[in-house]
Amino acid sequence: MIYPKISKIVVAVIALSLATSCNSNVQTAPLKTPSSAASVGSAKRIVALTSLSADIVGILDPTKLVGISDSRLFDQKTEFKNLPRVAEGRTPPQLEKIVALKPDLVIGASGFHDNVLKQLKSSGIQTLASEVNSWEGLQNLTKEIATTIKADPQPLLDRYSKMLANPPQLKGKALILAGDKPITSPNAKSWAGDMLAKMNVANATADLQGSSAFRGYVTLSPEKVLQVNPATIILIDTPQPGAVDAIKKNSFWAQLPAVKNNRFYTFDYYGLVNPGSIDSIEQAFQKIKAITP
């Protein structure tokens, strides 16, 4: 087995609409404006249940953020250091902690935080269920939050546009390996797939449809991997050591030109599979651009 822990990540994350650690948000459709969203410019106390929404609010107007869910992405963010955590690790958000913060808006992930958002709404607290699986979804979420807190989204939107400048000139197809038991890879209907498209990188599985239970991802047989014949392989990083060496020694993967030519790269889960935060998205873009053509 090459990545025994990656598949667990894929199951835990993609099955929950790609929301991980109970606080990050990756969904499978552009943002839809929910009828329960707070009225324009009315939100002054926001609890963000996803790392992405917390980061966006923090950039647009940090004074409006009163609570977040814990995330390793915030370890180095001093502006979030003293914010109350309404969820830690893989535990679900705690309703009592959220209510105690007296928010007038709670932002969660559609399909993952539905239950807690429903309870909050029934208590009279406004909610916003977000979905981000594409660049358009990221832009829409940013605009939606900016409108709700009466902030200017343009500087952040300009920051997004800057990320797309100077795309890489990779030759051949790139395969993102999100899991190996089974072999799992994102197609065009995922955050990772849309990100590669925005960078003009040919995604080896962009147009494939499969039996995967996870929307936006396909399950591949070894034969299919050989058929798509990726020139570059991008491995989703895992705490388990020796993953790259295991690839080199594995008889199946060793057949691929990407492995023979030492064209495989490890990427952090945040940024490429799960947007996580604006910084992690930028870092993923920079790393793609750094891949040798």
C-alpha positions in Angstrom: 0.0 0.0 0.0 1.4 3.4 -1.0 -0.8 5.7 1.0 -2.8 3.8 3.6 -3.8 7.0 5.4 -4.6 9.0 2.3 -7.6 6.9 1.5 -9.0 7.5 5.0 -8.6 11.2 4.4 -10.4 11.0 1.1 -13.3 9.0 2.8 -13.5 11.4 5.7 -13.2 14.5 3.7 -14.9 13.9 0.3 -17.7 11.9 1.9 -18.5 15.0 4.0 -18.6 17.1 0.9 -14.8 17.6 1.2 -15.1 19.3 4.6 -12.3 18.2 6.9 -11.6 18.3 10.6 -15.1 19.6 11.1 -14.0 23.1 10.2 -12.9 23.4 6.6 -15.1 23.8 3.6 -14.9 22.2 0.2 -18.1 21.5 -1.5 -19.2 20.4 -4.9 -21.1 23.3 -6.5 -20.8 27.0 -6.9 -22.2 29.0 -4.0 -25.9 29.2 -3.8 -27.4 32.1 -1.9 -29.5 30.6 0.9 -32.7 32.3 1.8 -31.6 32.2 5.5 -28.6 34.4 4.9 -28.4 37.6 7.0 -29.7 40.8 5.3 -27.3 43.1 3.5 -24.8 44.7 5.7 -26.5 43.5 8.9 -24.0 41.0 10.3 -21.8 42.3 13.1 -21.0 39.2 15.0 -20.0 36.2 12.9 -19.1 32.6 13.9 -17.4 30.8 11.0 -17.5 27.0 11.1 -15.1 26.6 8.1 -11.5 27.7 7.9 -12.1 29.2 4.5 -15.1 31.4 5.6 -13.2 32.4 8.8 -10.2 33.5 6.7 -12.4 35.5 4.3 -14.2 37.3 7.1 -10.9 37.9 8.8 -9.4 39.5 5.7 -12.5 41.5 4.8 -13.3 42.8 8.4 -11.7 41.0 11.4 -13.8 43.0 13.8 -16.9 41.0 12.8 -15.4 37.6 13.6 -16.3 36.4 17.1 -15.8 32.6 16.9 -14.2 30.0 14.7 -13.5 26.2 14.6 -10.0 25.1 15.3 -7.7 24.5 12.4 -3.9 24.0 12.0 -4.1 26.7 9.3 -4.7 29.3 12.0 -1.6 28.3 14.2 0.5 31.1 12.8 -2.3 33.7 12.5 -2.0 36.0 15.5 -5.2 37.7 14.6 -7.1 34.5 15.4 -5.1 33.6 18.5 -7.7 34.8 21.0 -10.8 34.0 19.1 -13.0 31.4 20.9 -13.1 27.9 19.3 -16.5 26.4 18.9 -15.1 23.1 17.7 -11.7 21.4 18.0 -10.1 18.5 16.2 -12.7 16.3 14.6 -15.5 17.1 17.0 -18.7 18.7 15.7 -19.3 22.3 16.5 -20.8 22.8 19.9 -24.2 24.5 19.8 -23.9 25.9 23.3 -20.6 27.6 22.6 -21.9 29.1 19.4 -25.1 30.5 21.0 -23.1 31.9 24.0 -21.2 34.1 21.5 -24.4 35.8 20.5 -23.7 35.7 16.8 -26.1 37.3 14.3 -24.6 35.1 11.5 -23.1 31.6 11.5 -21.4 30.4 8.3 -21.1 26.6 7.8 -20.6 24.1 5.0 -23.6 22.9 3.1 -24.1 19.2 3.5 -21.8 19.0 6.6 -23.1 21.6 9.0 -26.8 21.3 8.0 -27.9 20.0 11.4 -26.3 22.6 13.5 -27.3 25.4 11.1 -30.9 24.2 11.2 -30.9 24.3 15.0 -29.4 27.8 15.0 -31.9 29.0 12.5 -34.8 27.7 14.6 -33.3 29.7 17.5 -33.5 32.8 15.4 -29.9 33.0 14.4 -29.2 33.8 10.8 -27.1 31.2 8.9 -25.2 30.9 5.6 -24.5 27.5 4.1 -21.6 27.8 1.7 -20.4 25.6 -1.1 -17.0 25.9 -2.8 -15.8 23.5 -5.4 -14.6 25.9 -8.1 -13.0 29.3 -8.6 -16.4 30.8 -9.3 -17.6 29.4 -6.0 -14.7 31.0 -4.1 -15.5 34.4 -5.8 -19.2 34.0 -5.0 -18.6 33.2 -1.4 -16.3 36.2 -1.0 -18.9 38.5 -2.6 -21.7 37.0 -0.5 -19.8 37.5 2.8 -18.7 41.0 1.8 -22.2 42.0 1.1 -23.5 40.5 4.3 -20.9 42.4 6.5 -20.8 45.5 4.3 -17.2 45.2 3.2 -15.4 45.8 -0.1 -14.5 42.5 -1.7 -12.5 43.9 -4.6 -9.0 43.8 -2.9 -9.5 40.1 -2.2 -10.9 39.4 -5.6 -7.9 41.2 -7.1 -5.7 38.9 -5.0 -7.5 35.9 -6.5 -6.9 37.2 -10.1 -3.2 37.7 -9.3 -2.9 34.0 -8.5 -3.9 33.1 -12.1 -1.1 35.2 -13.6 1.8 33.4 -15.4 0.3 29.9 -15.5 2.8 27.0 -15.8 3.6 25.4 -19.2 3.4 21.7 -18.2 3.7 19.1 -21.0 1.4 16.1 -20.9 -1.3 15.2 -18.4 -1.1 15.5 -14.6 -2.6 13.0 -12.3 -3.6 14.0 -8.8 -3.4 11.0 -6.6 -5.8 11.6 -3.6 -5.9 8.0 -2.5 -4.6 4.6 -3.6 -7.0 2.1 -1.9 -8.9 2.6 -4.2 -7.0 4.8 -6.6 -8.9 8.1 -6.4 -8.5 11.2 -8.4 -10.5 14.5 -8.9 -12.3 15.1 -12.2 -13.3 18.5 -13.5 -16.2 18.8 -11.0 -14.0 19.4 -8.0 -12.0 22.2 -6.5 -8.7 20.5 -7.5 -9.9 19.8 -11.0 -11.1 23.4 -11.5 -7.9 24.7 -10.1 -5.8 22.7 -12.6 -8.1 24.0 -15.4 -7.5 27.6 -14.3 -3.8 27.0 -14.5 -4.0 25.4 -17.9 -2.8 22.1 -16.6 -4.2 19.1 -18.4 -5.9 17.0 -15.7 -5.6 13.3 -16.6 -9.0 12.5 -15.1 -10.9 15.8 -15.9 -13.4 14.2 -18.2 -13.7 10.8 -16.5 -16.9 9.6 -14.7 -16.7 6.7 -12.4 -18.3 4.7 -9.7 -16.8 6.7 -6.9 -19.4 7.6 -4.2 -17.7 11.0 -3.9 -19.0 13.7 -6.2 -16.2 15.3 -8.2 -13.9 12.3 -7.8 -13.4 9.1 -9.8 -12.0 5.7 -8.9 -9.4 4.3 -11.3 -8.2 0.8 -12.0 -4.5 0.3 -12.5 -5.2 -0.4 -16.2 -7.0 3.0 -16.5 -4.0 4.8 -14.9 -1.7 3.2 -17.4 -4.1 4.2 -20.1 -4.2 7.9 -19.1 -0.4 7.7 -18.9 0.2 10.9 -16.8 3.4 12.8 -17.4 3.3 14.2 -13.9 1.9 12.8 -10.7 0.8 15.0 -7.8 0.6 13.2 -4.5 -1.5 14.5 -1.6 0.8 14.8 1.4 0.3 12.6 4.4 2.1 12.5 7.8 3.2 8.9 7.0 6.9 9.0 6.0 8.4 7.2 3.0 5.4 7.7 0.7 7.6 8.9 -2.3 10.0 6.0 -1.8 7.1 3.6 -1.8 6.0 4.9 -5.1 9.5 4.4 -6.6 9.6 0.8 -5.4 6.1 -0.2 -6.3 6.1 -2.3 -9.5 2.9 -0.8 -10.9 3.7 2.8 -10.4 7.3 2.2 -11.6 5.9 1.5 -15.1 4.7 5.1 -15.5 6.8 7.7 -17.3 6.1 10.2 -14.5 7.8 7.9 -12.0 10.6 6.9 -14.4 11.3 10.6 -15.1 11.0 11.5 -11.4 8.1 13.8 -12.1 6.0 13.3 -9.0 5.5 15.9 -6.4 3.9 16.1 -3.0 1.3 18.7 -2.2 -0.4 19.7 1.0 -4.0 18.6 1.4 -5.0 22.2 2.0 -4.9 24.5 -1.1 -5.2 21.7 -3.7 -7.9 19.3 -2.4 -9.4 21.6 0.2 -9.0 25.3 -0.3 -8.7 25.7 3.4 -7.5 29.4 3.5 -6.5 32.1 1.1 -2.8 31.5 2.0 -3.0 27.8 1.3 -4.6 28.4 -2.0 -1.8 30.8 -3.0 0.8 28.4 -1.8 -0.7 25.6 -4.0 -0.7 27.9 -7.0 2.9 28.8 -6.4 3.9 25.2 -6.1 2.1 24.3 -9.3 3.9 27.1 -11.1 7.3 25.8 -9.7 6.9 22.4 -11.3 9.4 22.0 -14.1 7.6 22.2 -17.5 
